[in-house]
Amino acid sequence: MDEKYDVMVVGGGAAGLSGALALSRARRSVLVVDDGAPRNARAGHVHNYLGREGVTSAELLAGGRAEVAGYGGQFRDGRVARAERVEDGFRVVLEDGGSVLARRLLVTTGLVDELPDIPGVAELFGSDVLHCPYCRGWEVRDQPVGILGGPFGAHQALMWRQWSADVTLFQHTGPALTDEELEQLAARGIPVVTGAVEGLELDRGRLAGVRLAGGAVVPRTALVVVPRFTARAGVLTSLGLETVPQEMNGNAVGSYVAADPAGATAVPGVWAAGNVADLRAQVISAAAAGLNTAAALNADLISEDVRLAVAARRLTAAHQFDEESWEERYRAQPAVWSGRPNAQLVAEASDLTPGSALDVGCGEGGDALWLAARGWEVTAVDFATAALERGAEQADALGADVAERIRWLHADVTGWAPDARFDLVSAQFMHLPGETRRALFARLAAAVAPGGTLLVVGHHPSDLETSAHRLHVPDMFFTAEEVADSLDGDQWDVLVTEARPRSAGDQARPRSAGDHEGAGITVRDAVLRARRRG
Ligand SMILES: Cc1cc2nc3c(=O)[nH]c(=O)nc-3n(C[C@H](O)[C@H](O)[C@H](O)COP(=O)(O)OP(=O)(O)OC[C@H]3O[C@@H](n4cnc5c(N)ncnc54)[C@H](O)[C@@H]3O)c2cc1C
């Protein structure tokens, strides 16, 4: 079986860890898969990260991992090869052959700096070969800095002049400089060296100079290059997304995967943050993007959770009155109810003289058995045969005295009318849609013999404001007063209309503790007791 998470974060750099932290704190199950190659690994230190200035990148990431793990986020070392959509999310396949399921993907795989193909440049990138003055400008301040010319040569040289007065622009293969650029460079004291750069001169592993075609070496301890910034987009392209070329002043500088300001890509459920979606992001801004994207992603999951809950609730509501579902519910467990009579039946019927009784929606017969044991001749009606059979077995077990006094009747009370009149008609917790319920109660009232008792009990609507997990369909709840109002005042004496408090534990139903009755709280029963005048 694949493991399944709410969110899989692909790439555990600044953006991924920050997103994972927010998502773990949002109580999402999160897996971060990372192959351990953050873009700035070779730089050693991270600058311009407020509060952590100069921290090593390894320390920052280790701290981030520990923070994520502290909130339950999980990690896996490895490289994600591709991802595919499955019914309720994504399957992510790792290069080691493993796969993981996740409802959402947060892709934070960063970018690759594609460097000019000049011997020595790749080796020194991150130490003496630089690309970003905000990352390393301070560290090479006042040193002899070279700028490798290209489309942005003059621009770069003028910028780095802010950090050192000793800046040289190597024209290399860059376009011819305009008169305006030459004037600006001259004004800022930046010499321009023509000719292609062939290689770097190293001294004990550090940059010593820039070697030109022809062999001349210009002493420099730092060289600035402009890499091509290519999004590490393999996981995203495997999902059908495409990279977008990034241009600057008409020159291609790299590629990224488009995401909206909240981090959503064009593939629903797939989010992206950090350098993969924004080539300019620094560590702190990649982390911020990870956080913002995580919040939007979590909001998306919350919407889905609500949609699913509504669908489940509608399904439950749709099956609430469905014979087959009740049948299934009874057959699935040895007993659904406790077997005890309902508290309000005991409270209201104990003082009645036994006669004939109708118990509608009798379930497994707790009330019918109690009535029969007290001498009532009971007709017990339900549409679940499994429940009726269980009731009959119980009756047999109690002895012929009880068993012979109960007639178990299979009928759907929503379309059924009693064929006789009874001294007691009891309807306990018949929660039906308003119209159907009112029609049933009218039929039940009509079935009460002169001098007989109508006892209607239900969950009071105020229960909906408690933590007792009632199905929140207000139309299915009623007060005793509403039932009383439906009775003809000339024919009935209403003896009890109450919202009677009851501790959730002390009722016949349901059987299991801590279920939808709610544990340790007070609920109210709507109790109507009325007597038909003789
Ligand atoms: C030399 C250098 C120095 C820098 N110095 C600074 C600085 O001082 N301050 C600053 O703010 N910024 C600096 N930066 C920029 C900084 O590196 C980025 O801003 C930052 O790394 C972006 O974070 P990210 O999370 O988007 O990507 P990354 O940090 O690159 O993290 C991406 C992660 O995803 C993983 N990954 C990629 N593909 C997969 C895959 N398929 N499966 C699993 N894992 C995958 C990678 O291994 C990596 O760990 C520097 C950059 C460079 C090149």
Ligand as a Chemical Component Dictionary entry (heavy atoms), coordinates in Angstrom:
data_LIG
# 
_chem_comp.id                   LIG 
_chem_comp.type                 NON-POLYMER 
_chem_comp.pdbx_formal_charge   0 
_chem_comp.three_letter_code    LIG 
# 
loop_
_chem_comp_atom.comp_id 
_chem_comp_atom.atom_id 
_chem_comp_atom.alt_atom_id 
_chem_comp_atom.type_symbol 
_chem_comp_atom.charge 
_chem_comp_atom.model_Cartn_x 
_chem_comp_atom.model_Cartn_y 
_chem_comp_atom.model_Cartn_z 
_chem_comp_atom.pdbx_ordinal 
LIG C1  C1  C 0 26.026 30.479 -4.746 1  
LIG C2  C2  C 0 24.734 30.978 -4.218 2  
LIG C3  C3  C 0 24.708 31.725 -3.069 3  
LIG C4  C4  C 0 23.511 32.186 -2.571 4  
LIG N1  N1  N 0 23.505 32.943 -1.425 5  
LIG C5  C5  C 0 22.362 33.422 -0.945 6  
LIG C6  C6  C 0 22.331 34.216 0.212  7  
LIG O1  O1  O 0 23.356 34.467 0.836  8  
LIG N2  N2  N 0 21.140 34.687 0.630  9  
LIG C7  C7  C 0 19.989 34.426 -0.039 10 
LIG O2  O2  O 0 18.942 34.868 0.406  11 
LIG N3  N3  N 0 19.984 33.681 -1.145 12 
LIG C8  C8  C 0 21.132 33.161 -1.614 13 
LIG N4  N4  N 0 21.128 32.388 -2.747 14 
LIG C9  C9  C 0 19.853 32.096 -3.389 15 
LIG C10 C10 C 0 19.226 30.867 -2.702 16 
LIG O3  O3  O 0 20.022 29.766 -2.960 17 
LIG C11 C11 C 0 17.811 30.641 -3.191 18 
LIG O4  O4  O 0 17.094 31.825 -3.023 19 
LIG C12 C12 C 0 17.128 29.549 -2.394 20 
LIG O5  O5  O 0 17.927 28.410 -2.360 21 
LIG C13 C13 C 0 15.768 29.236 -2.991 22 
LIG O6  O6  O 0 15.131 28.308 -2.177 23 
LIG P1  P1  P 0 14.210 27.142 -2.793 24 
LIG O7  O7  O 0 13.636 26.453 -1.630 25 
LIG O8  O8  O 0 13.313 27.715 -3.803 26 
LIG O9  O9  O 0 15.215 26.177 -3.571 27 
LIG P2  P2  P 0 16.435 25.318 -3.027 28 
LIG O10 O10 O 0 17.041 25.941 -1.847 29 
LIG O11 O11 O 0 17.335 25.108 -4.200 30 
LIG O12 O12 O 0 15.779 23.967 -2.575 31 
LIG C14 C14 C 0 15.269 23.048 -3.510 32 
LIG C15 C15 C 0 15.406 21.667 -2.913 33 
LIG O13 O13 O 0 14.702 20.749 -3.736 34 
LIG C16 C16 C 0 15.438 19.575 -3.874 35 
LIG N5  N5  N 0 15.016 18.922 -5.113 36 
LIG C17 C17 C 0 15.057 19.395 -6.369 37 
LIG N6  N6  N 0 14.505 18.520 -7.220 38 
LIG C18 C18 C 0 14.106 17.465 -6.476 39 
LIG C19 C19 C 0 13.470 16.230 -6.784 40 
LIG N7  N7  N 0 13.114 15.917 -8.030 41 
LIG N8  N8  N 0 13.227 15.361 -5.784 42 
LIG C20 C20 C 0 13.557 15.658 -4.507 43 
LIG N9  N9  N 0 14.169 16.814 -4.170 44 
LIG C21 C21 C 0 14.427 17.712 -5.145 45 
LIG C22 C22 C 0 16.871 20.051 -3.885 46 
LIG O14 O14 O 0 17.776 19.016 -3.520 47 
LIG C23 C23 C 0 16.831 21.175 -2.863 48 
LIG O15 O15 O 0 17.126 20.708 -1.565 49 
LIG C24 C24 C 0 22.326 31.920 -3.265 50 
LIG C25 C25 C 0 22.351 31.160 -4.438 51 
LIG C26 C26 C 0 23.542 30.696 -4.902 52 
LIG C27 C27 C 0 23.563 29.890 -6.159 53 
# 
loop_
_chem_comp_bond.comp_id 
_chem_comp_bond.atom_id_1 
_chem_comp_bond.atom_id_2 
_chem_comp_bond.value_order 
_chem_comp_bond.pdbx_ordinal 
LIG C1  C2  SING 1  
LIG C2  C3  SING 2  
LIG C2  C26 DOUB 3  
LIG C3  C4  DOUB 4  
LIG C4  N1  SING 5  
LIG C4  C24 SING 6  
LIG N1  C5  DOUB 7  
LIG C5  C6  SING 8  
LIG C5  C8  SING 9  
LIG C6  O1  DOUB 10 
LIG C6  N2  SING 11 
LIG N2  C7  SING 12 
LIG C7  O2  DOUB 13 
LIG C7  N3  SING 14 
LIG N3  C8  DOUB 15 
LIG C8  N4  SING 16 
LIG N4  C9  SING 17 
LIG N4  C24 SING 18 
LIG C9  C10 SING 19 
LIG C10 O3  SING 20 
LIG C10 C11 SING 21 
LIG C11 O4  SING 22 
LIG C11 C12 SING 23 
LIG C12 O5  SING 24 
LIG C12 C13 SING 25 
LIG C13 O6  SING 26 
LIG O6  P1  SING 27 
LIG P1  O7  DOUB 28 
LIG P1  O8  SING 29 
LIG P1  O9  SING 30 
LIG O9  P2  SING 31 
LIG P2  O10 DOUB 32 
LIG P2  O11 SING 33 
LIG P2  O12 SING 34 
LIG O12 C14 SING 35 
LIG C14 C15 SING 36 
LIG C15 O13 SING 37 
LIG C15 C23 SING 38 
LIG O13 C16 SING 39 
LIG C16 N5  SING 40 
LIG C16 C22 SING 41 
LIG N5  C17 SING 42 
LIG N5  C21 SING 43 
LIG C17 N6  DOUB 44 
LIG N6  C18 SING 45 
LIG C18 C19 SING 46 
LIG C18 C21 DOUB 47 
LIG C19 N7  SING 48 
LIG C19 N8  DOUB 49 
LIG N8  C20 SING 50 
LIG C20 N9  DOUB 51 
LIG N9  C21 SING 52 
LIG C22 O14 SING 53 
LIG C22 C23 SING 54 
LIG C23 O15 SING 55 
LIG C24 C25 DOUB 56 
LIG C25 C26 SING 57 
LIG C26 C27 SING 58 
# 
